[in-house]
């Protein structure tokens, strides 16, 4: 439908034009002349607002965020006619979209009309940020408009009530745009138009006619109000419904387990996206079936989080990460067609987030392939296989771990093998030497086996290889004499990173030390263990690269199999 272009000014959209900007705003606009009673928006009365370049207006401050994540994740009060990454600057010349009243300015205009009691904002033929078309190629544009009208004097209305009309003349690009409102009253209440996030539905908006809703102080009539589901009881568990939920775990500390249920849910794990940061506030575990996960949007995910698929198994080859959309598609039956998708604001292919639980209750991540235990395989291994291993090695208070060491014949005189626990605070405790160096064993390279028990619920195991001339104790005696310390001689934690040092009888010993819990504990900053599901099922296999700095990266030095077994509760 056509935009209103009888508002005066250079092109008919009013006398006021936003300066060319990317992610900027108009500054505060005083509305008191047009709305003497203010705008009553969810009980807060406003006499001014900010127009933001990226397709929205906000009441309390400007808003520069450009990536259109779910409205449920924000607390800024505002109305969002078409929130996405818009570039209303003078960098890209455009032509007017055909058949309407837009003017091809790639600009944001506004008009205040005290006589009519209206405030109108027009995004006139605006373009997507980062568009780099071919020379002579027509640039896609969007033309849309929002009018706010004072209705406080109408029958049945109260001072401060207002109506919002949204008009869409041309939608030629969408970039996952969101349409709706955010209450900004601390409750997390928000509303979205059904077309939000759907390319096909957004492109049909020009055929819909004006979309109108009314604010009466208590909410917006014409929009369904949604309030987020939170961990109100503080028990670390959040349960969604089978509808389209907004789930919030931000602000919670410690481990939070979330089951979102069916429906296209938006799950906010943290206040904001930190990148691959360790400042995570605690692990987040999103669990459910493939049907429950498909269609969901997950925001604020970090490396240590887990998205667990309970009913299917998949490999890296089954996952397609669609460039520019942070969307992953999963082909679960191998026919080349995705059974479903979910959006996660993280580096999915490089991460350890997507996890599957096999039929025997073994948890794996992407089911990564292990080196052949007879021949080895040349490969470079990143961090993508650590998540499922950590989950598998986490104690529950009733499970022990059977550890079987196997020499692959490539390490020569293999180092000693040990284990430690990592408690909830990241401390490395209860370090033990499980097996002596290879040349000290009777029978040469015969496999050795032991059981690690007494692992408290929530503690996880980490393995290490130790090469030293010191006379190491083995077994139970080592638990009293061997420990890990930092440079100050204090008990080591994960935060000590590369400065985790082995100590015997209270004194640091010279040793070559390789950890299997992650690259940060190794002085060469390299990953030294790959992990995967043993071919027979039911056990995790770790294949070690045993040498710091100059290893051959074939992960064919040493292997150990770890199997969870039942033990008496501790």
Beta strands, then each sheet from edge to edge (+ up, - down):
strand 1: 16-17
strand 2: 25-30
strand 3: 39-41
strand 4: 44-46
strand 5: 48-52
strand 6: 56-58
strand 7: 78-83
strand 8: 107-113
strand 9: 118-126
strand 10: 142-150
strand 11: 162-171
strand 12: 178-182
strand 13: 190-192
strand 14: 211-215
strand 15: 220-221
strand 16: 229-230
strand 17: 237-239
strand 18: 246-248
strand 19: 256-259
strand 20: 266-268
strand 21: 284-288
strand 22: 297-299
strand 23: 306-309
strand 24: 319-322
strand 25: 327-330
strand 26: 340-344
strand 27: 354-357
strand 28: 363-364
strand 29: 399-407
strand 30: 416-422
strand 31: 428-435
strand 32: 448-452
strand 33: 460-467
strand 34: 482-485
strand 35: 501-504
strand 36: 507-508
strand 37: 512-515
strand 38: 529-533
strand 39: 540-544
strand 40: 558-566
sheet 1: 1+ 8- 9+ 10- 11+ 14- 15+
sheet 2: 2+ 5- 6+ 7- 12+ 13-
sheet 3: 3+ 4-
sheet 4: 16+ 18+ 20+ 22+ 26+ 25- 24+
sheet 5: 17+ 19+ 21+ 23+ 27+ 28-
sheet 6: 32+ 29- 40+ 39- 38+
sheet 7: 31+ 30- 33+ 37-
sheet 8: 34+ 35- 36+
end
